[in-house]
């Protein structure tokens, strides 16, 4: 997992939104959120070819193993989703690709979530594992947003990322679900940049779902 995972969607200034940490561009009701999320992969290769067969894996065994880790650490695993990621490599000067999973997590403290992510980073030899804890919008620890917006595929994401140096440098890249939902976990300071990027992608900002919380990139202990 890259240090600035930046799973892409976006958000800018929301004049209104749920104080409990959930909202959309129109402040419409959102479905109940899990307590936290973990974004992780078992991939350790640098993949630059979008046709690489490793990008077709469903990470089924990885899904089961991560659920086992969560259970062993006293957490409760919810749903998980496959993600197709596109990230910019400053070393290679080109886009790289990665198949990963997003895991919903409940019954876990902040310290417990950090520990679980460290276990996964070590077990799967990852640079870092991204966690996101849902918090009220105005909470002291809130430093990021988790946003989803439909209508984006990985090819469009790739082309837009390659063409936008500012997004490459600040957000690093993003991911989409198999159902075509762009996802972004972005720092609060990058809201305007993220929103502009989503607009360039042609996604309907009025359909964006926004959740607030705390992000952390956890490395192996």
C-alpha positions, 0 to 999 in steps of 0.5 A: 500500500502506498504511503499516500493511498488517496483512494479517489473521490472528492469533496470540497466545502460542504455548507451543511452535513451530518455532525455525526460525520456523514453527509453528501454534497446535498446533505442527503441521508447516507447509509449507516457507516461501520466504525472504521475501515482498513484498506490493504493488499497482499501485493508487493509487486510494482505493476505498470501494465494495466493488462497484467493478469495479477490485477484480475485476482479477487483476493479471496484468500486474502479476504479470509485471512484478514478476517481471521486477523480481525477476529483474533484481535477482538474486532468484528469484520463487516463487508469488504470490497475489491478495489482497482487502484491507480497510483503515480510513481514519482520514481518511475514517472508513470502510473502503477496499478494495484488490486486491493480490498477495503474492509469494514471494521467494528468493535475496535478502539483507535489503538486496536485499529492501529495494532491490527494495521501494523499486524497486516503490514508486517504479515503482508510485507506492506510499506503501510496500511491505511486505516480510517476511523469515522468521527464527528465532523467537528471532532478534534481528531478529524483530519480526513474525509472518506468519499464515494461518487459513482460513474468513474472507471479505472481507465478514466482515472488513469488518464486524468491522473497522468494529466494532472501533476498537482493531483499526482503530487498531493493525492498520489492516486485513487481507486474504483470499486468493481461497480464503478464507484470512485473512492477517496480518502483525502486530507481535509487540507486537500478538499478543494483539489480533490473536488476539482479533480472529480469534476475533471473526471466528469463524475456527478458531485451531487451524488458524492457521499462524504464521511469524516474521520481520522486517517492513518498510514500504519507501518509494520512495527 
